[in-house]
Amino acid sequence: MAILITIIIAISLSMDAFSLSLAYGTLNLKTKNIIQLSIIVGTYHFFMPLLGMFVGHAILKILPIPTDLIVCIVLVIIGIQMLIESFKNDDKIKIMTFIELLLFGLAVSIDSFSVGIGLKSINANYLLASLIFSITSFLFTYIGLYLGKKINNLIGKISTILGGITLIIIGLCFLI
């Protein structure tokens, strides 16, 4: 069951990268840039949950709060944030430098840091969970960049909304 939840969370966390990749895919990026961006996002999605887990562990030593409650709160907040972001109209897209690629990867991976806070509650094998997050986000970014050339902006918003709703539902399940 933990592996299934990990995969669902990985897909949900990858939705913002996917939706932004759809938008950036319209720039007709070179294959080199598509691969670079996908690797950067995948790498961030590997390390950010681990960093979040270690920071979260330190916080839990100071504040003894049930980790299920923290996971619930974090996932619901991320889900709500994704829903809010899906309704914003930000159509400014430009060609990205390598620094901008790094910042793009960081921006779409911040939620992975938050999920990392409760990572041990989600899956005891946190390295496997981070690897699943990494591979999933790499694939979603890569596919999103290619599909972005052919799909309209509506699909990007729908994927972000679905990702947000899924995170909220999973977060609320941790209260049960």
Secondary structure, DSSP 8 states (H G I E B T S, - for coil): -HHHHHHHHHHHHHHHHHHHHHHHHTT---HHHHHHHHHHHHHHHHHHHHHHHHHHHHHHHHS---HHHHHHHHHHHHHHHHHHHHT----------HHHHHHHHHHTTHHHHHHHTTHHHH-S-HHHHHHHHHHHHHHHHHHHHHHTTTS-HHHHHHHHHHHHHHHHHHHHHTT-
